[in-house]
Structure formats: structure tokens, C-alpha cells
């Protein structure tokens, strides 16, 4: 009551004196008001994204929605700066 809602694009989580929104796939923002851009790639494409700062070691959220037409391929590959740690989703 009296607080902005998350609309049809998210689920509202009430907190003491504030709220947060859990957005449905394809939307982001404080009130799920921003549409997430879509990208298409051919068989030889890739994305390289370098973080500007160090992420917290115990709590990092990465959310990706992917649709593929191939039977097998690398979907996500994350490597630490010194290449001693990695995460690979195939």
C-alpha cells in the first residue's frame, strides 16, 4: 500500500520500509521497467566482456537466458584473471 508495484513484469517482495522486484525473463530494473536487449550470433560469434571491478567472492548473481539450435556447443565460459579458476557451461 502506497508503494510502487512491479507491474505485470515482476513479483514484488516487501521489505521493511521498501520493496524489491523479482523480474520475469526479459525484463530488469528496480521496477522491471527495462526490457533486456536480445542478440543473435552465427556459428563463429562470441562475446567478450571484462568486468570493471572485482565481484564479491561469496555472492555473485549472473542471469542468462539462452536459446540454441545446436546440439552441442559452449554456451558460457568464465575464466578468472589469472586463469586459475573457471566455469564452463556446454
Secondary structure, DSSP 8 states (H G I E B T S, - for coil): --S---GGGEEEEEETTEEEEEE-TTEESTTS-EE-------TT-------SS---SS-----------SSS---EEEE-TTSS-EEEE-
